[in-house]
Amino acid sequence: MDSPTYDIAICGAGPAGSALALILAGKSPRPQRIALIGRHFATSANLSPNTNTPEIDPRTLALNHGSRVLLEQLGAWPAASASIDFVHVSQRGRLGRTLIDHNELGVPRLGNVVAYDALLASLHRAVSASGIQVIEAAPSLQPTGGHIELNLDGQIISSSLAIQSDGARPQGIRREYQQHAVLATVKAARARPGWAFERFTNQGPLAILPHPQGEDVYGVVWCCPPDQAARLLAMADSAFASQLHDAFGDRLGRFQCLGERHVFPLSLHAGPSLINARTIAIGNAAQTLHPVAGQGLNLGLRDAAQLGQALAPWLAQPDSDPSHRLAQFARSRRPDRWLTAGITDFLPRIFATGNPLVEHACGTALLALDLLPSLRKPLARQLLQGLRT
């Protein structure tokens, strides 16, 4: 049998897959034997984090402190970001709130917000300088004996193992939330730099996050039923800004809309990370989460970091069987994956029951979290760095 074309083929060139490629390239004696396969690679020619355009792309990512440290180590941290130092959690129309403070957790910041395109451009520039083989294609996989065959738009290549990352939907648990996320960018009259807000309503959570475009600019993720999302999308800017103020309150003053709004349906998909003896799934190919608390990519980057660590010894001997290392990785990641998925699944549903007794109980829980650091800190650390095993 001919030797595989590559040691590792990473299918999906989004943020999690690109970060994994860089991690593996740093541990491999032969980074050219790592293939990163996907569509629409970002380059300095078509994606620049410093481009000044009249329209602001509302797609932003909230990255926790641990994710920033990882991306800085990979040389892929984008030039522009907005710091999150405090997170204010509240419930509309009910008493009780919780404040999460970076000082209490002993970190310089809780996280940062970056533009999606800027992060992808930074990652792909680092990939282009790493020796990794970049292939623009949409792969399909087929296990074949001791390797994986990949069909790249008609071209067949092989790899000792394959990693499914961005762009593949996991098969297994599925939940439709009957919510859509309205993404928008706004300017606030009374900005509070470094503050992020998560406000639960009986229609769904509303997040208002610092934006890298400026200290008075915020990214909005407004989760609500599909019919309400359609109305919010169709509104004139002034009407949307007024509705946002009514839902959020007056902490940031009046809002002014910047750029276009976008709507995305929300659902949970989660499945096993071990696909077969030579194929593993990470990131969105292992789990897609509700955006509450901004955990999706942070969880995917933890997948990437721990998979890179698990495969480091194998990269020195890529002719050996990797199956036991992949199985061990899948077992070790299970607690963090399911705890994070459980939290992000529970929160948007419990606050949106419409039951007054449940809403009062949720307000009491927020108050208890605010008053008792012994309750607040474990939750904050899970959101900050995940469950370490």
Phi, psi and omega in degrees: 000135179294150178293146178301150180295323183227158171283315182224134173243120179259117184261104184125115185251028173283192185301315182291315179295320180292320177297317178299317179302318180293320178299313182293322179298326178288343181254350186263138173287347181224075181298337178292348177269009175252127179249132173250116190242128179183182179254152168058062177291136179280137176226169179296339181283325184248350176219118178230128181291349183251009181290130178265112180233154181292334179261137178256123178291123183282355182283107177234163181232132174267114182251130181283175185300321180296322178294321179297316179302315179298312182293325176294319177298329180276357182069031186234017179283128183291159185293326184249131176204162177242131184281141170249110180258330182224144174237122180257120182247127182215173179232128183293129174081004181227155175287162177102130174206164178225139176242125176255124188242130181297330180297323181295331182264357176071033178236153182294337178198157175285328180175194180216156171251130178232155174287137181304311183297322180294318179295316181296320178297318179296317179297315183290329174294319178294321178299318183296339180260006189262347186093353177295144176277118180262127182232121178270105181193168173250101188279149165238143190249148175213115176297136180218096178061238184268020177205181180244129173266138179237128176265114182252084180052042178105338177269132181258125171234171179226158181212149178295323173212160182232149178234119175274125180235228184301145174099351177244132182270130180292149178253128181155243180287137179219136174220128173265123185276351186056036175227147170243150176260123174266119179260131180212163174235132185225160171251136182256140181289327180235075185292150175233090183304136178088358182256133172242150185231133172239113184241119180272133175237169179283003173258342183144167182286148178236116179252135174234116192239145173305149184237140182294350181288338180171162184292336180257012181254140182227145170266137182247131170236103188250107182265128185199170179301154184303321181292322177292321178299320179296320178293318179296323179293324185277348184293153167295156183305318183294322179291319178298315180299322179292318178297320179296318178297319179297320183284325187267324185105190191254015183300327182250010182073201181282154182250152173232130183284142175233125175075187184273162173255152178227155181231136178227136175289151184244134178204162175253131173225126179213139180212182180295141178281334178270108182278312172204186188298340182232017179224130180234150178246140175224171174057221184294343176282344177257325180200134169242129191244162168298143184286357180304134181069002172058048188262347189303300182291325177301319177294319178297323178290327174293321173306310184297315182298316183284329175292321176300320178293320181293327185268352183305313179295324181293326181299335177284340179222069187290353175279349180279167182283121182271000192298320182291328178290321178294319179296319179295319177300314181300318179295318184290332181276344188303314182299314181294317181300311186284328176294314180296316177297322179296317179296312183288341175278322184288314189300308183292338181275319184291325181280348184249022180290332186079002179272119183302323180295318178293320179297318177296321178296321178295320177297320177297322179295319177297319178296318179297319178298322182290325184275336188241099178303331181295336174270321186288318187297316179299319178295316180298320180291325176298316179289333182279321187220358179080178180271117181267131179238000000 
